[in-house]
Amino acid sequence: MPNRDEMINAAKKTPSQRTVHEQALVDKGKGDQAVRNADHAAQREERVYGK
């Protein structure tokens, strides 16, 4: 079972840089506000600065 820190660290990576396993952690942690915030920040960074 992954812990919260692993999910947050995976969410901090930009979506194009995540492995399949890391994306699964992010998907599993979508119920946690901190994971969602980190994921949205990474998505925003990728939109602004590119891959």
N, C-alpha and C positions, 0 to 999 in steps of 0.2 A: 504494500500500500504506500503510495507516494505521500510525502508530507507536504505541508503548506509551502515551505520554503522552496522545495523543488519545483512546485507548480509556479510560484512567483518568478523564480529564476528563469524558467523556460519561457514564461510570458514576456520577460524583458527583452528577449531576442526578437529581431524583426521577423515577420512571418516567413520571408524568403530564406532566412538563415536557420530556421528550425528543422530539426529532424522529425521523422514521423513519430518517434517516441515522445519528443518534446511537445509536439502539437497535440498528441493524445493527453499529455499531462495538462496542457492549457484547457483543452475541451472538458476534461474531468473537473477542473477547478473553476469553471464558469460560475458556479454558485457563490464563490467567494469574491467579495468586492475588491480586495487587494489584487487578486489575479486579473479580474476584469480591467481594473485601472491600469495595470502594467501592460496588459495586452493592447488596450486602446492607445496608450502612449507609444508603444512600439509600432503600431500600425500608422499612427500619425507621423512618427519619425520617418518611416519608410515612404509615406506619401510625399513628405516635404523634401527629403534628401535622396530619395531613390533607393535602389537595392544596394 
